[in-house]
Amino acid sequence: MSTLKTSVLGIDFENPFLLASAPPTAKIESIDKAFTLGWGGAVFKTITPDDLEMIEASPRYATWKVGNKVCGFENFELLSHLTVQDWLDGSKYLRQKHPTKVQIASIMAPVVKEKWQNLVKTFNNSAIDAFELNFSCPHGMPEKGIGMAIGTSPEISAMITEWVKAVAKKPVFVKLSPNVTNIAEIAKSVENAGADGFAAINTVQSLMGIDLDTFEPKPNVNGKTTYGGYSGISVKPIGLRCVAQLRQNSQLPILGIGGISNWHDAAEYMCVGADVVQVCTEVMVNGYGIINAMKQGLLNYLENKGFSTPMDLKNRAINNITAHKSLNKEKQVYPHIEDSLCAKCGKCVTICDESEHSALALIDGHIIVDKNVCVGCSLCSHICAKSAIKME
């Protein structure tokens, strides 16, 4: 029998699906509802000292859709508007009502030792299970010298991690930004400073778009906008890359985040090194109820593979990710066209011709491959609307 139970740094998770620090975890009542529906844990929307000013803009969301499906989501919403005491009281209530659920306090403060340490000391004896240090919010906070302004500096990241670890009585995860040249460098600096684990990734800094009639940007705040954090299914490849790079450079636990919308995405994150995963945008567009399919899908997959727990997936693919110089350059694949599926539209011929190689031809109603010039790039298989081309 397979189970979804797993453990990270002595914290027991009844399943590996957590709500990320974001609007879905902004209210105690919302987290209560999510726990009742089956989420394994939640990372509170980032808690700050009560004297940190938090004034929102409206609107603050924009989406990129393909048809009716939200593929990308931009926001420049700020942090929690609840007080520190609100969170202390709420955490106690949640522990009493949902004793098996994991609670992680996301925290952020100005680069002042006392402010970080005071927040940590305040929550040390609370009902939370761990801290998540928000070094990576890409909007609003960097102008104040915090958020991504911290997470893009190895030195500042390490310094604050040391401050926190000096007083923390709970495990400390550092939430890392993808908006850096080398995420592994930042990770190594906080690991050396004592971090117990990583959370990756936070959102990708973005500009959603421009209205070509008015030349006003999106989201449109009285004709203006600012750079926001980009999330949703389209950032999954970036999140996977970052988690893989972290795993290739460290053995610390990883909370995987970024574009996770179903159990399949979660399993992929685990295969490249994540211990558990966090979900945000998919909840914001489809609600907490997605958890049922995520749990059942992952459980079915584990049973079909003969795996006992999600930990059996961890790192399964990491050794298959290597440098370009180490890839096999001797073996080549070629397109095989399934004639019964082919629409004879000729698109693959045109694309191959106009994208360098001219290896395909439509002759007497059949697609012919010239293996003397084909390089096996696989572009034709990706643009075929009928899925009639396989690389063999």
C-alpha positions as CSV (number, residue, x, y, z in Angstrom):
1,M,0.0,0.0,0.0
2,S,1.3,3.4,-0.9
3,T,0.9,6.5,1.3
4,L,1.2,10.2,0.7
5,K,2.8,10.7,4.1
6,T,6.3,12.1,4.2
7,S,8.7,13.8,6.6
8,V,11.1,16.7,6.2
9,L,13.4,17.9,9.0
10,G,11.3,16.0,11.5
11,I,8.1,17.7,10.3
12,D,5.5,15.1,9.4
13,F,3.3,15.9,6.3
14,E,0.1,13.9,5.8
15,N,0.5,14.7,2.1
16,P,3.1,16.7,0.2
17,F,0.8,19.4,-1.1
18,L,1.1,22.8,0.6
19,L,-0.5,26.2,-0.1
20,A,2.2,28.7,-1.0
21,S,2.6,32.0,0.8
22,A,0.1,34.1,-1.3
23,P,-3.5,35.4,-1.4
24,P,-4.9,31.9,-0.7
25,T,-3.2,31.9,2.7
26,A,-4.0,35.6,3.6
27,K,-6.8,34.8,6.0
28,I,-7.0,32.3,8.9
29,E,-10.5,31.4,7.8
30,S,-9.3,30.5,4.3
31,I,-6.5,28.3,5.6
32,D,-9.0,26.6,7.9
33,K,-11.2,25.8,4.8
34,A,-8.2,24.5,2.8
35,F,-7.1,22.2,5.7
36,T,-10.7,20.9,5.9
37,L,-10.6,20.1,2.2
38,G,-7.4,18.1,2.5
39,W,-4.3,20.3,2.0
40,G,-1.3,19.0,3.9
41,G,-0.1,22.4,5.1
42,A,0.1,26.1,4.4
43,V,2.7,28.8,4.2
44,F,1.2,31.9,5.7
45,K,1.1,35.0,3.5
46,T,4.3,36.8,4.5
47,I,4.2,38.3,8.0
48,T,6.1,41.6,8.6
49,P,6.6,43.9,11.6
50,D,3.5,45.8,12.3
51,D,5.1,49.1,11.5
52,L,6.0,48.2,7.9
53,E,3.7,50.2,5.7
54,M,1.5,48.2,3.3
55,I,-0.6,50.2,0.8
56,E,-1.9,48.2,-2.2
57,A,-2.6,49.4,-5.8
58,S,-5.8,48.4,-7.7
59,P,-6.1,46.5,-9.9
60,R,-3.0,44.4,-9.2
61,Y,-3.5,41.2,-11.3
62,A,-3.2,40.5,-15.0
63,T,-3.4,37.2,-16.9
64,W,-2.1,35.6,-20.1
65,K,-4.6,33.2,-21.5
66,V,-4.6,30.7,-24.3
67,G,-8.3,30.4,-25.1
68,N,-10.0,30.4,-21.7
69,K,-7.0,28.8,-19.9
70,V,-4.9,31.0,-17.7
71,C,-1.3,30.1,-18.6
72,G,0.4,33.0,-16.9
73,F,-0.5,35.2,-14.0
74,E,1.1,38.5,-13.0
75,N,0.6,40.3,-9.7
76,F,2.1,43.1,-7.6
77,E,0.1,42.5,-4.5
78,L,2.1,43.1,-1.3
79,L,2.3,41.1,1.9
80,S,0.0,40.2,4.8
81,H,-2.2,42.9,6.2
82,L,-2.9,41.0,9.4
83,T,-1.0,41.9,12.5
84,V,1.6,39.7,14.2
85,Q,-0.9,39.0,17.0
86,D,-3.5,38.0,14.4
87,W,-1.2,35.4,13.1
88,L,-0.2,34.1,16.6
89,D,-3.9,33.7,17.5
90,G,-4.7,32.2,14.1
91,S,-1.9,29.7,14.3
92,K,-3.1,28.6,17.7
93,Y,-6.6,28.2,16.4
94,L,-5.5,26.2,13.4
95,R,-3.4,23.9,15.5
96,Q,-6.3,23.1,17.8
97,K,-8.7,22.4,15.0
98,H,-6.2,20.8,12.6
99,P,-3.5,19.2,14.7
100,T,-1.9,17.2,11.9
101,K,-1.6,20.1,9.4
102,V,1.8,21.8,8.8
103,Q,2.0,25.5,9.4
104,I,5.0,27.5,8.0
105,A,5.4,31.2,8.8
106,S,6.7,33.2,5.9
107,I,8.4,36.3,7.4
108,M,10.1,39.4,6.0
109,A,11.6,42.5,7.6
110,P,13.9,45.4,6.7
111,V,17.6,44.7,6.9
112,V,17.7,45.4,10.6
113,K,18.9,42.6,12.9
114,E,16.5,43.3,15.7
115,K,13.5,43.4,13.5
116,W,14.2,39.9,12.0
117,Q,15.2,38.4,15.3
118,N,12.1,39.9,17.1
119,L,9.8,38.3,14.5
120,V,11.5,35.0,14.9
121,K,11.5,35.1,18.7
122,T,7.8,36.0,18.7
123,F,6.9,32.9,16.7
124,N,9.4,30.5,18.3
125,N,6.9,29.4,20.9
126,S,3.8,29.6,18.6
127,A,2.1,26.7,16.9
128,I,4.1,27.0,13.6
129,D,6.3,24.2,12.4
130,A,9.0,26.1,10.5
131,F,10.0,29.5,9.1
132,E,10.2,30.5,5.5
133,L,12.4,33.6,4.9
134,N,11.0,35.7,2.1
135,F,14.1,37.0,0.4
136,S,12.6,37.1,-3.0
137,C,9.4,39.1,-3.5
138,P,10.0,40.9,-6.8
139,H,7.6,43.8,-6.5
140,G,6.9,46.6,-4.0
141,M,9.3,45.5,-1.4
142,P,12.7,45.9,-3.3
143,E,12.1,49.6,-3.3
144,K,12.2,49.4,0.5
145,G,15.5,47.4,0.4
146,I,13.8,44.1,1.2
147,G,12.3,41.2,-0.7
148,M,14.2,40.5,-4.0
149,A,16.7,43.2,-2.9
150,I,17.9,40.8,-0.3
151,G,17.7,37.6,-2.3
152,T,19.8,38.9,-5.2
153,S,22.7,39.5,-2.8
154,P,24.6,36.5,-1.4
155,E,26.1,38.6,1.3
156,I,22.9,40.1,2.6
157,S,21.1,36.8,2.3
158,A,23.8,35.1,4.3
159,M,23.8,37.8,7.0
160,I,20.1,37.7,7.6
161,T,20.1,33.9,7.6
162,E,22.7,34.0,10.3
163,W,20.6,36.5,12.3
164,V,17.6,34.2,12.1
165,K,19.4,31.0,12.8
166,A,21.0,32.5,15.9
167,V,17.6,32.7,17.6
168,A,15.3,30.3,15.7
169,K,13.9,27.2,17.5
170,K,12.2,25.9,14.4
171,P,13.6,24.8,11.0
172,V,14.5,27.7,8.6
173,F,13.8,27.5,4.9
174,V,15.0,30.4,2.7
175,K,12.7,31.3,-0.3
176,L,14.9,31.9,-3.3
177,S,14.4,34.2,-6.3
178,P,14.7,33.0,-9.9
179,N,15.6,36.6,-10.8
180,V,19.3,36.0,-10.4
181,T,22.1,34.8,-12.7
182,N,23.0,31.8,-10.5
183,I,20.5,30.6,-8.0
184,A,22.9,28.0,-6.7
185,E,25.3,30.8,-5.6
186,I,22.7,32.4,-3.4
187,A,21.7,29.0,-2.1
188,K,25.2,28.1,-1.1
189,S,25.6,31.4,0.7
190,V,22.5,30.8,2.9
191,E,23.4,27.1,3.4
192,N,26.8,28.2,4.7
193,A,25.0,30.6,7.0
194,G,23.0,27.8,8.5
195,A,19.8,27.5,6.5
196,D,18.0,24.2,7.0
197,G,16.4,24.1,3.6
198,F,15.3,26.0,0.5
199,A,11.9,27.1,-1.0
200,A,12.1,27.7,-4.7
201,I,11.0,29.5,-6.6
202,N,9.3,32.8,-6.0
203,T,7.7,34.6,-8.9
204,V,9.5,35.8,-12.0
205,Q,9.7,39.5,-12.5
206,S,7.6,40.5,-15.5
207,L,5.6,42.9,-17.6
208,M,2.4,41.3,-18.7
209,G,1.6,43.4,-21.8
210,I,0.6,46.6,-23.5
211,D,-2.8,47.7,-24.8
212,L,-2.0,48.7,-28.4
213,D,-5.0,51.0,-28.7
214,T,-4.3,53.1,-25.6
215,F,-0.6,52.2,-25.1
216,E,-1.3,51.6,-21.5
217,P,0.3,48.7,-19.7
218,K,-1.3,45.8,-17.8
219,P,-2.3,45.7,-15.0
220,N,-3.6,49.2,-15.7
221,V,-3.5,51.4,-12.6
222,N,-4.8,54.8,-13.8
223,G,-2.7,54.4,-17.0
224,K,0.5,53.2,-15.2
225,T,1.9,49.9,-14.1
226,T,5.0,48.4,-12.4
227,Y,6.9,45.2,-12.9
228,G,5.2,42.3,-11.1
229,G,5.7,38.7,-10.2
230,Y,4.9,36.2,-12.9
231,S,3.5,32.7,-12.0
232,G,1.2,30.0,-13.3
233,I,1.8,26.9,-15.5
234,S,4.1,28.8,-17.8
235,V,6.8,29.2,-15.2
236,K,7.1,25.5,-14.4
237,P,10.1,25.0,-16.6
238,I,11.9,27.8,-14.8
239,G,11.0,26.4,-11.4
240,L,12.1,22.9,-12.4
241,R,15.4,24.2,-13.6
242,C,16.0,26.1,-10.4
243,V,15.1,23.1,-8.2
244,A,17.3,20.8,-10.2
245,Q,20.2,23.3,-9.9
246,L,19.7,23.5,-6.2
247,R,19.7,19.7,-5.9
248,Q,22.9,19.4,-8.0
249,N,24.6,21.7,-5.6
250,S,23.1,20.8,-2.2
251,Q,21.5,18.0,-0.3
252,L,19.3,20.3,1.9
253,P,15.5,19.8,1.7
254,I,13.7,21.7,-0.9
255,L,10.1,23.0,-1.0
256,G,9.3,23.0,-4.7
257,I,7.2,25.9,-6.1
258,G,6.4,27.2,-9.6
259,G,3.6,26.4,-12.0
260,I,2.4,23.3,-10.2
261,S,-1.2,22.7,-11.3
262,N,-1.7,18.9,-10.9
263,W,-0.1,15.8,-9.4
264,H,2.0,15.2,-12.5
265,D,3.8,18.6,-12.0
266,A,4.3,17.8,-8.4
267,A,5.9,14.4,-9.2
268,E,8.2,16.1,-11.7
269,Y,9.4,18.5,-9.0
270,M,10.1,15.6,-6.7
271,C,12.1,13.8,-9.4
272,V,14.5,16.7,-9.6
273,G,14.9,17.1,-5.9
274,A,11.8,18.6,-4.2
275,D,10.7,17.0,-0.9
276,V,7.2,18.6,-0.9
277,V,5.6,21.2,-3.1
278,Q,3.7,24.4,-2.8
279,V,0.8,25.6,-5.0
280,C,-0.6,29.1,-5.5
281,T,-1.8,30.2,-8.9
282,E,-3.8,27.1,-9.7
283,V,-5.7,27.6,-6.5
284,M,-6.3,31.3,-7.4
285,V,-7.9,30.3,-10.7
286,N,-9.6,27.1,-9.8
287,G,-10.0,27.0,-6.0
288,Y,-8.9,24.8,-3.1
289,G,-10.9,21.9,-4.4
290,I,-8.2,20.9,-6.8
291,I,-6.5,19.1,-3.9
292,N,-8.6,16.0,-4.2
293,A,-7.5,15.2,-7.8
294,M,-3.9,16.0,-6.9
295,K,-3.8,13.6,-3.9
296,Q,-5.6,10.8,-5.7
297,G,-3.5,11.2,-8.9
298,L,-0.2,11.1,-7.0
299,L,-1.3,8.1,-4.9
300,N,-2.4,6.2,-8.0
301,Y,0.9,6.9,-9.6
302,L,2.9,5.8,-6.6
303,E,1.0,2.5,-6.5
304,N,1.3,1.9,-10.2
305,K,5.1,2.4,-9.9
306,G,5.4,0.3,-6.8
307,F,6.6,3.2,-4.7
308,S,5.7,3.4,-1.0
309,T,5.9,7.2,-0.4
310,P,6.5,10.4,-2.3
311,M,10.1,10.2,-1.0
312,D,10.7,7.3,-3.4
313,L,10.4,9.8,-6.2
314,K,12.9,12.2,-4.8
315,N,16.0,12.7,-7.1
316,R,14.9,10.0,-9.5
317,A,15.8,12.2,-12.5
318,I,18.5,14.4,-11.2
319,N,21.4,12.3,-12.5
320,N,19.9,12.5,-16.0
321,I,20.4,16.2,-16.1
322,T,23.9,17.1,-17.3
323,A,26.1,19.5,-19.2
324,H,25.7,19.9,-23.0
325,K,29.2,18.6,-23.4
326,S,28.3,15.3,-21.8
327,L,25.3,14.6,-24.0
328,N,25.6,11.7,-26.5
329,K,26.5,13.2,-29.9
330,E,26.9,9.9,-31.7
331,K,23.3,8.7,-31.9
332,Q,20.8,10.5,-34.1
333,V,17.0,10.2,-34.3
334,Y,14.9,10.9,-37.4
335,P,11.2,11.7,-37.9
336,H,8.9,8.8,-38.6
337,I,5.7,9.9,-40.2
338,E,2.5,7.9,-39.5
339,D,0.9,8.2,-42.9
340,S,-2.6,7.3,-41.6
341,L,-2.5,10.3,-39.2
342,C,-0.8,12.8,-41.5
343,A,-3.1,15.5,-42.9
344,K,-0.7,16.2,-45.8
345,C,-0.9,19.9,-45.0
346,G,2.8,20.4,-45.7
347,K,3.3,22.6,-42.6
348,C,6.2,20.4,-41.4
349,V,7.9,20.8,-44.8
350,T,7.6,24.6,-44.8
351,I,8.8,24.9,-41.2
352,C,11.8,22.6,-41.8
353,D,12.7,24.5,-44.9
354,E,12.4,27.9,-43.2
355,S,14.1,26.8,-40.0
356,E,17.5,25.7,-41.4
357,H,17.5,22.1,-42.7
358,S,15.1,21.5,-45.6
359,A,15.0,17.8,-44.8
360,L,11.3,17.1,-45.5
361,A,9.3,17.1,-48.8
362,L,5.7,16.4,-49.7
363,I,5.9,14.0,-52.7
364,D,2.9,12.2,-54.2
365,G,0.8,12.8,-51.0
366,H,3.5,11.5,-48.7
367,I,6.0,13.3,-46.4
368,I,9.5,12.1,-47.3
369,V,12.5,12.4,-45.0
370,D,16.0,13.1,-46.5
371,K,18.2,11.5,-43.9
372,N,21.3,12.9,-45.6
373,V,20.4,16.4,-44.4
374,C,18.1,15.8,-41.4
375,V,19.8,16.6,-38.1
376,G,17.1,15.1,-35.9
377,C,16.3,18.4,-34.2
378,S,12.6,17.2,-33.7
379,L,11.0,20.6,-34.6
380,C,8.6,18.9,-37.1
381,S,7.2,16.6,-34.4
382,H,6.4,19.6,-32.2
383,I,4.5,21.6,-34.8
384,C,2.5,18.7,-36.2
385,A,-1.2,19.3,-35.4
386,K,-2.1,15.7,-35.9
387,S,0.8,14.2,-33.8
388,A,1.7,12.2,-36.9
389,I,5.5,12.6,-36.5
390,K,7.5,10.6,-33.9
391,M,11.3,10.8,-33.5
392,E,12.9,7.3,-33.8
